[in-house]
Structure formats: C-alpha cells, structure tokens
Amino acid sequence: MKIYNKLVRDRIPEIIEQSGKKCSIHRVEGYDFLVALDNKFIEEFEEFKKVRTIDELADLIEVFYEYLEYFYLDDQAIERQRKLKYNKNGGFKKKIILEHVDE
C-alpha cells in the first residue's frame, strides 16, 4: 500500500479502479480544501520546475483555476487585476534582476 494523502483530479479514483487497483478517498471542504489546494500548487510547481513541459504547465494552470473558483473569481476579474498591476509595475519582458537597493 502506498499512502498519498493529497488532492487529486476528480477522475483519478475511477482511473485507479479501472486499472484493477483499489483506493480509499475522502473529500474536503472549506479551509481544508484551500490547504490541500496550496499543497497541490506547490507539488505541481515543483514538477513543472523539473521538466518545464506544457503538460506540467497545464496542471499548474488547472490548480490556478480552482483557486479562482474557491475565491468566487472569474478569469475576467483576475485579468483585470493583472492588467492593473502590469500598467502600474510593468511585466517581465525586460528580464530585469534587482541586485540591491542602497538605503
């Protein structure tokens, strides 16, 4: 038996059982879901950092969309906020590394 205790996509238990294996699951709500989502985001980001594939980036974005749903936001709301920050602070097009600031 391998223990995971992590958030997985909705069809994973079905896929596991179709392969002839058994699994146990439980569901989380509210703050417990947010904690599980945070852990999943970290997991997916670490996987993306290792391989930098579009597949792993898609997993990371899927978690991002769950954050939007959790906080009752839509992609237009986040895009408006992104544009506001972009207009105020810019993006990352110039690839600037801040080395230090003299006080």
MOBELDA-V7193 format. One record per helix or strand of 2 or more residues. SS is the DSSP state (@ for helix, = for strand). FROM is the first residue (numbers start at 0). TO is the last residue. If there is no record, write none. Layout:
BEGIN
ss->SS from->FROM to->TO
ss->SS from->FROM to->TO
END
This chain:
BEGIN
ss->@ from->11 to->17
ss->@ from->29 to->50
ss->@ from->53 to->69
ss->@ from->74 to->88
END
